[in-house]
Amino acid sequence: MSTKTTFSISTLSAAALALLILAGCNTNAQPVQPPPSTPVRTADVTQSARALPIRTSGRLAPKTQVQLSFKTGGLIDKFYVDEGSRVRAGQLLARLDMAEIDAQVQQSQSNFDKAARDAARMQALYRDSVATLEQFENAQTAQEVAQSGLRITRFNRRHSEIRAPANGRVLRRLAEVNELVTPGKAVLVFGAAQGWVVRVGLADRDVVKLNLGDEAALHFDAYPDRPFKGWVSEIAEAADPTSGTFEVEVSVEDAGGLLKSGFIARVDLMPSDTAPLFFIPIEALVEGDGRDGIVYAVEAESEVARRVPVRIAEILGAEVAVTAGLDSVAAVVTEGAPYLTDGARIQIVD
């Protein structure tokens, strides 16, 4: 029984070996097929020196905006303008009740008149050797003091009225008629007619890219389909101690009365200094993590796609600006890139 079993196994082993030899010698055996290629579309990598926009936002305001107030305190007698009123330089805007102020001026005038009479009389007495030199000098000093007091009260009366410092517009009114205000309290907010500006805060890495006169594009929610042009008019030399940013002033071209103080602007600053960058379609970017991304580069000779890491500078609508990773790459895969792996065979289609 054991001998029969051993013979059968040996016979089967010999038969299997013979089949393997015959298979190896068979000239009609099919060769191993390569993996199928993936149809893709490609785009050329372009390189140019271009400035990337610095995107930020800020609040619209007049170039010169000041808060106007009375030098003296008192009751507000009258406003001659409302919010939004256009005014000319020197125009009367508001005034206090002058009853008390006029009384002070009259009192100072009377004191000066008396001191002037006393000084004149003392001069005559001194000439006649009736009064001493000291008495004469004291009378003159009293006259000068009274004259100074009269100047002060007249000055205070003049500044108990608010007049427009320049041509412009009244932006806000902060008090009402018959309201008691203290000296120096803001009553009106005035914007001079010297153009509009948007002030933005930039980090140190961005502010060093700008120069005075660099162009800017501004967009306001009030006019979503209308861009406004501007330019960099001021750049701070020191950072704000609170925010740590550098204030940049962007002047806005004349908009023909469309703009109002307080509009929020989205600002694209265009530095004049450029740097060499690579540009690819946004469809070529298959992965992205912050500034790091992945694209598939085309090896034209071998018809193979290679996975290439790149450093993203900015996404500009339909294209991506790249700073590193594409130095030796002529084309990248656009359509079909999500279905590729590193080293995959590709078939470029029109």
C-alpha positions in Angstrom: 0.0 0.0 0.0 2.8 2.4 0.9 4.7 1.6 -2.4 1.7 2.4 -4.6 1.2 5.8 -3.0 4.9 6.7 -3.4 4.8 5.8 -7.1 1.8 8.0 -7.8 3.3 11.1 -6.2 6.6 10.6 -8.1 4.7 10.2 -11.4 2.7 13.4 -10.8 5.9 15.4 -10.0 7.6 14.3 -13.2 4.5 15.2 -15.2 4.3 18.7 -13.7 8.0 19.3 -14.4 7.6 18.3 -18.0 4.7 20.7 -18.4 6.7 23.6 -17.0 9.5 22.9 -19.4 7.1 22.8 -22.3 5.5 26.0 -21.3 8.9 27.7 -21.1 9.7 26.5 -24.6 6.4 27.6 -26.2 7.0 30.4 -28.6 3.3 31.4 -28.7 3.2 32.6 -25.0 1.7 36.2 -24.6 4.1 38.9 -23.2 3.3 40.7 -20.0 1.2 43.8 -20.8 2.2 47.2 -19.4 -0.4 49.1 -17.2 -2.8 51.2 -19.3 -2.0 54.9 -19.7 -4.3 57.6 -18.3 -5.5 60.3 -20.8 -4.7 63.8 -19.5 -4.5 67.4 -20.7 -1.5 69.5 -19.9 -0.5 73.2 -19.7 2.8 74.9 -20.1 4.6 76.4 -17.1 5.2 80.1 -17.7 7.7 82.3 -15.9 7.6 86.1 -15.6 8.6 88.8 -13.2 5.4 90.1 -11.7 4.3 91.8 -8.5 1.7 90.0 -6.4 -1.1 92.0 -4.9 -1.2 92.7 -1.2 -4.8 92.3 -0.1 -6.1 94.2 2.9 -9.0 96.4 4.0 -9.6 99.7 5.7 -12.1 102.5 6.3 -12.7 105.4 4.0 -12.2 108.9 5.4 -11.4 112.4 4.2 -7.8 113.3 3.7 -8.1 115.9 6.5 -10.6 115.2 9.2 -10.8 117.3 12.3 -13.1 117.7 15.3 -14.2 121.3 15.8 -15.0 122.7 19.2 -15.5 126.0 21.1 -12.6 127.4 23.1 -14.9 128.6 25.9 -17.8 126.7 27.5 -21.4 127.7 27.4 -24.8 127.1 25.9 -25.0 126.3 22.2 -27.2 129.1 20.7 -27.4 127.9 17.0 -26.2 125.5 14.4 -26.0 126.9 10.9 -25.3 123.6 9.1 -26.5 119.9 9.3 -24.7 116.7 8.8 -23.6 116.3 5.2 -23.6 120.0 4.4 -21.0 121.3 2.1 -19.3 124.4 3.4 -16.7 126.9 2.3 -13.7 128.2 4.2 -14.6 130.7 6.9 -18.3 129.9 6.8 -20.1 130.2 10.2 -21.1 126.7 11.4 -22.2 127.2 15.1 -22.1 129.7 17.9 -22.6 129.9 21.7 -25.0 132.1 23.5 -23.0 135.3 23.6 -24.7 137.0 26.6 -22.1 136.1 29.2 -19.2 136.4 26.8 -20.2 139.8 25.6 -20.5 140.9 29.2 -16.9 139.7 29.8 -15.7 141.7 26.8 -17.5 144.8 28.0 -16.0 144.4 31.5 -12.5 144.1 30.0 -13.1 147.1 27.8 -14.2 149.2 30.8 -11.1 148.1 32.8 -8.9 149.0 30.0 -10.5 152.4 29.5 -10.1 153.2 33.2 -6.5 152.1 33.2 -5.8 154.2 30.1 -7.3 157.3 31.8 -5.3 156.7 35.0 -2.1 156.3 33.1 -2.7 159.5 31.2 -3.5 161.4 34.4 -0.5 160.0 36.1 1.7 161.0 33.2 0.5 164.6 33.6 1.1 164.6 37.3 4.6 163.1 36.8 5.4 165.8 34.3 4.4 168.4 36.8 6.5 166.6 39.5 3.4 165.9 41.5 3.6 162.1 41.1 6.7 159.9 41.5 8.2 157.9 38.8 7.1 154.7 40.5 3.5 155.8 40.5 3.7 156.7 36.8 5.3 153.3 35.9 2.6 151.4 38.0 -0.1 153.2 36.1 1.4 152.2 32.8 1.7 148.6 33.9 -1.9 148.6 35.0 -2.9 149.8 31.5 -0.9 147.1 29.8 -2.5 144.4 32.1 -5.9 145.7 31.3 -5.1 145.7 27.6 -4.0 142.1 27.7 -7.2 141.1 29.5 -9.2 142.8 26.8 -7.3 140.9 24.1 -8.0 137.6 25.9 -11.8 138.2 26.2 -12.0 139.3 22.5 -10.1 136.2 21.5 -12.4 134.0 23.5 -15.4 135.7 22.0 -14.0 135.1 18.5 -13.6 131.4 19.3 -17.1 131.1 20.7 -18.1 130.7 17.1 -17.1 127.7 14.9 -16.1 128.5 11.4 -15.1 126.1 8.6 -11.2 125.9 8.5 -11.3 125.0 4.7 -13.7 124.0 2.0 -15.3 120.7 2.8 -18.2 118.9 4.4 -19.7 118.5 7.9 -19.5 114.8 8.6 -21.1 114.6 12.0 -22.8 116.8 14.6 -22.1 115.7 18.1 -24.3 118.2 20.1 -27.6 120.0 20.0 -28.9 123.5 20.5 -29.2 124.6 24.1 -26.7 121.9 25.2 -24.2 123.0 27.7 -20.7 122.2 26.5 -17.3 122.5 28.2 -14.3 124.2 26.6 -12.7 122.0 23.9 -15.5 119.4 23.7 -16.0 118.2 20.1 -19.2 119.6 18.6 -18.7 119.0 14.8 -16.6 116.6 12.8 -15.3 118.3 9.6 -13.7 116.8 6.5 -11.7 119.0 4.2 -12.3 118.8 0.5 -8.9 117.4 -0.2 -9.8 114.0 -1.4 -10.6 110.6 0.1 -8.1 108.2 1.7 -8.2 104.6 3.1 -5.8 103.9 5.9 -4.7 100.2 6.2 -2.4 98.4 8.5 0.3 96.1 7.0 2.7 93.6 8.5 6.4 94.3 8.2 6.9 91.6 5.5 4.4 93.5 3.3 5.2 97.1 4.0 8.7 96.7 2.7 7.4 95.8 -0.7 5.6 99.1 -1.2 6.8 102.5 -2.5 5.1 105.8 -2.7 2.9 106.0 -5.8 2.3 102.3 -6.1 -1.1 101.6 -7.6 -4.1 100.2 -5.7 -7.5 98.9 -6.6 -10.4 99.5 -4.2 -13.8 97.9 -3.9 -16.7 99.1 -1.8 -19.8 97.0 -0.9 -22.0 100.0 -1.8 -20.8 99.7 -5.4 -19.9 96.0 -5.9 -19.6 96.2 -9.7 -17.5 99.4 -9.8 -13.8 99.3 -9.0 -12.0 102.5 -7.8 -8.4 103.4 -8.5 -6.0 104.7 -5.9 -2.3 105.0 -5.1 -0.1 104.8 -2.0 0.4 108.3 -0.7 1.9 107.8 2.8 3.9 104.9 4.4 4.5 105.0 8.2 8.1 104.8 9.3 7.3 103.2 12.6 4.9 100.4 13.7 1.8 101.1 15.7 2.7 100.1 19.3 -0.8 98.6 19.9 -1.3 96.5 16.7 2.3 96.1 15.6 1.3 97.0 12.0 2.5 99.8 9.8 -0.1 102.3 8.6 -0.3 102.9 4.9 -2.5 105.7 3.4 -4.1 105.0 0.1 -5.5 108.0 -1.8 -8.6 107.4 -3.8 -9.3 109.1 -7.2 -12.1 111.5 -7.4 -15.4 109.6 -7.5 -17.7 112.4 -8.3 -19.5 112.5 -4.9 -20.3 108.8 -4.8 -18.3 108.0 -1.6 -19.2 108.7 2.0 -17.0 108.7 5.1 -17.0 105.3 6.8 -17.3 103.0 3.8 -15.3 99.8 4.2 -12.9 99.2 1.3 -11.3 96.0 0.2 -7.9 97.1 -1.1 -5.5 95.4 -3.5 -2.1 97.0 -3.4 0.2 96.5 -6.4 3.9 96.8 -5.4 6.1 98.2 -8.2 9.0 95.9 -7.2 8.7 92.6 -9.1 10.1 89.1 -8.5 10.5 86.1 -10.9 7.6 83.6 -10.4 6.2 80.5 -12.1 2.5 80.5 -13.1 0.3 77.4 -13.7 -3.5 76.9 -14.0 -5.3 76.4 -10.8 -6.6 73.0 -12.1 -3.0 71.6 -11.9 -2.9 72.0 -8.1 -4.1 68.6 -6.7 -3.2 69.2 -3.1 -2.6 72.2 -0.9 -1.7 72.9 2.7 -1.0 76.5 3.4 1.9 77.5 1.2 2.7 73.9 0.2 1.1 72.2 -2.8 1.4 69.2 -5.1 1.3 69.1 -8.9 2.1 66.4 -11.5 4.9 67.3 -13.9 5.0 65.8 -17.4 8.0 63.8 -18.6 7.5 64.1 -22.3 10.1 61.5 -23.4 8.8 58.7 -21.2 5.2 59.8 -21.1 5.2 59.6 -17.3 3.8 61.9 -14.7 5.9 62.8 -11.7 4.5 64.0 -8.4 6.2 67.4 -7.6 5.9 69.4 -4.4 5.7 73.2 -5.0 5.8 76.4 -2.9 2.7 78.5 -3.5 3.1 82.3 -3.5 -0.5 83.4 -4.3 -3.7 82.1 -5.9 -4.7 84.7 -8.5 -8.1 83.7 -9.8 -7.6 81.0 -12.4 -3.8 80.7 -12.0 -1.4 79.9 -9.2 1.9 81.8 -8.6 4.7 79.4 -7.5 8.0 80.4 -6.1 9.8 77.0 -6.0 9.5 73.5 -7.3 9.1 74.1 -11.0 12.6 75.1 -12.1 13.0 72.2 -14.5 9.4 71.6 -15.3 8.0 72.6 -18.7 4.4 71.3 -18.4 2.0 70.1 -15.7 -1.1 68.0 -15.9 -4.4 69.9 -15.6 -7.3 67.5 -16.5 -6.9 64.0 -15.1 -4.4 65.0 -12.4 -6.6 63.7 -9.5 -6.4 60.1 -11.0 -2.7 59.9 -11.2 0.0 58.5 -9.0 3.7 59.1 -9.0 5.2 57.5 -12.1 1.9 56.8 -13.8 1.9 56.5 -17.5 -0.1 59.2 -19.3 -1.5 59.8 -22.7 -1.7 63.5 -23.6 -4.8 64.4 -25.6 -5.7 67.7 -27.3 
